[in-house]
Amino acid sequence: MNKLSISKIKNLLTKESMGVALIVLISAFLRLYKIRDYMTFLGDEGRDVLVVYNILHGHLTLLGPTASVGGFFLGPIYYYFMAPFLWLFNYDPVGPAVMVALFGIATVWLVYKLGREFFNNKVGVVAALIYAISPLVITYSRSSWNPNPLPFFAILIVYFLYKAVDKNNVKLFFLVGFLLGIAIQLHYLATFLGVIIGVYVLVTRLFFKENLLNSIKRTLRDYMYLFLGFVVGWSPFLAFEVRHGFPDFKSLISFILYSGDTGGNSNFFSITYDVFFRIFGRLVGDFPSPEQYYWYAKPFLTAWYIFILILGILSVLLLVYQVKKVIKNKNKDFNKYFLFLIWFLFGILLFGFYKKPIYDYYFAFMFPLPFILVGNLIVFLYGETGKFLRVTKYLGLLVLLVVVLLNLKGYPFQYQPNRQLNQMKTISAFVVSKTGEKPFNFALITGGNSDYAYRYFFTLWGRSPVTIQNAQVDPQRKTVTNQLMVVCESLPCQPLGNSLWEIAGFGRAQIVGHWNVSVVEVYKLVHYK
C-alpha cells in the first residue's frame, strides 16, 4: 500500500468523520428500529400501497395522492418512489416505510454536509446530531407518507441552488428546477421554495453586478433553465393538468389565498410569530403541542418556552450579523449566508398569507434550516474568543446539552407500539376466513378512517370484495352478493339499519355472526329471510 493510499485512509478516519458516521448510525437506529410495529398504516397508507400495487401490475397513473385538505391531487412521483420498495419487500407495506426512513437517514448526512459547506465542520456535526435525535423529525421518518421525504429534496435544492449561482452552471439550474418539480409533487407548500429560488437568483445576480444589462441577461437565462428543469420534474402531473385545464392548480391557488372562515388564523403577524416559534420549538426543542401542555408544570413549560424563543431569536440575529458582515466586505460568502436568510424569511413570511390551520408537517421544506441555524449559534458561542472566552464556551456547551436533553426526553419508543400494520392484516385475514371462499360485500363503520388498508390485503390475496353499485348502474343488483362483512372501528356498533351506502345498498339484512377481533368488531350479515 503506497503512502498516498495510507494518507487517504487516515483522512477518512478523522475524529470528525468518525463522529459523523456515529451520528448517521444513531439516526438509522432511531428510524428503523421496530419500524413495522410503530409505523402508521391506516386508510391513506392503504390507498397508497393499493395504487402502487396496481402500478406494479401495469396500471400506470398520472395522479398522486389527494392533499390532506383542499380536495385536490398531488403529482404521482411518490407512488413511483414507493414502487420498487413495495416490490422488493414482496408487497409488504413496511417496504415504503423503510424507503422513507432511508430518505431520513440520508437527510441527516445532508444536514451535516450543508452545515459544513455553508458555515464550518463543527456546525455541520452539531446540526446533524440534533436533527438525528429530534423526535418530531424521527416521527415523520418512520411511516410512508408523501410529505415525509420532502426535507431530503429541500436540502438538495438549497445546496445545488448555491452551487448553480456560485459556479454559474446552467446544468445545475436545470437540476434545481427538476428537483423543485419533484418536491411540489410531494407537497404543494414546496411552492414556497420556488419563491425562495426566484428571489435568491435575482438578488445574487444583481449584488455583484459589473454590468447591469449582462446581469439581467444572465438572470433571465437562469430562470429559463430553472423553468425547463421544473417542467421536466413536474411533467408526470403536468401532462394531466394540461389535458384537463389545470383543475388542481386552480384549486390550489384558491385554497391557499381564500380568506373566508377556514378555522385558521387570519392575522399575518400572529401567524408568522407562531411559525417562527414552532420551527424552533417543535423541531429543535421538542416543545409540546397545545393539547399536551397539561402534562407539564406551568413554571417548567414557561421556562422551556422562553429558552426556545431566545434560542430562535439569537440564531437568526447571528445569521443577520453574518450577512451584514459579508455585505460590508463584499465577500463572496454573501451567497451562502443570504441563501439561509431568505430561506428563513420567506419560509416564514409566506405562511402569513396562508389562511388555513398550519400543521407541523407543513414545515417539511424548512426542516433542516433551524437545526443548522442553532448549530451555527452553538459553535459561535463555543468558539468565541476574547475577554469572555470561558463564559461563552460553557454557554455554548450548556445550550447544546439542554437541546439534546429536551430531545432525548421525547424518546420515540417510550410508548407501546400501535402495531397498526399487523392489526389491519389480522382483521383482514379474519374477514376473509368467514366468507367461505364465496363473493362478499364489505363495509367499514368508522369515525374517520377509510377502508383502503383492508382492501389492500383483500386485493393482495385475490379476495377483493364486490362493490355495490346503485340501481342505475346495476338494475339487476348483480353486485349485491349473499353476504356482507362489516368491520366496526367505532364502538359500540349497530350495523343493522346503518345509513352507510355499503350497508343500505345491501338491503334488509340479519346478523349471522359477530366476533371481537383485535381492536374492532366484525359482523357477518346475510339477506333477511
Secondary structure, DSSP 8 states (H G I E B T S, - for coil): --HHHHHHHHHHTSHHHHHHHHHHHHHHHHHHTTHHHHS--SHHHHHHHHHHHHHHTT---S---B-SSSS-B--SHHHHHHHHHHHHTTT-THHHHHHHHHHHHHHHHHHHHHHHHHT-HHHHHHHHHHHHH-HHHHHTTSS--TTTTHHHHHHHHHHHHHHHHHHT-HHHHHHHHHHHHHHHHH-GGGHHHHHHHHHHHHHHHHHT-S-HHHHHHHHHHHHHHHHHHHHHHHHHHHHHHHHHTSHHHHHHHHHHH--SS-SS---HHHHHHHHHHHHHHTTTS----GGGGGGS-HHHHHHHHHHHHHHHHHHHHHHHHHHHHHHHTT-TTHHHHHHHHHHHHHHHHGGGG--S---GGGGGGGTHHHHHHHHHHHHHHHH--STTHHHHHHHHHHHHHHHHHHHHHT-TTSS----HHHHHHHHHHHHHHTTTTS--EEEEE-SS--SHHHHHHHHHTT--------TTT-TT-TT--S-EEEEE-SSS---TT---HHHHTT-SEEEEEEEEETTEEEEEEEE--
